[in-house]
Amino acid sequence: QVQLVESGGGLVQAGGSLRLSCAASGRTASRFVMGWFRQAPGKEREFVAAIDWNTEITYYADSVKGRSSISRDNAKNTVYLQMNSLKPEDTAVYYCAAGLRAWSKRANKRAYPDWGQGTQVTVSS
């Protein structure tokens, strides 16, 4: 199992930016594919972005494409989610996920066995 700790959330005005971090420790083989998901109050957890740790190929949900960037730092065992031009509808708890080997399942929350505790992002209008 891999342990994941998110940070970087907070309160920001619409149009602002945030960079979320997810520090991974434990079983390194779990970092084949890492993803970011989010869950707003009363809604299901939804996919935001994913990255293949080895190839650095990335994939985004349409709702954040062009405004967000996922990256990883191998030396720090950390995945980042840079979010720009934030909107009130981006308000949610953001979760980091890992442990996925199949890139084809990158947007499927049920395919990730390892999850962090989440970090709150609130965007005010």
PyMOL commands that set and color helices and strands:
alter all, ss='L'
color gray80, all
select helices_A, chain A and resi 28-31+88-90+103-105+109-111
alter helices_A, ss='H'
color red, helices_A
select strands_A, chain A and resi 2-7+10-13+18-26+33-39+46-52+58-60+68-73+78-83+92-100+114-115+119-124
alter strands_A, ss='S'
color yellow, strands_A
deselect
rebuild
show_as cartoon
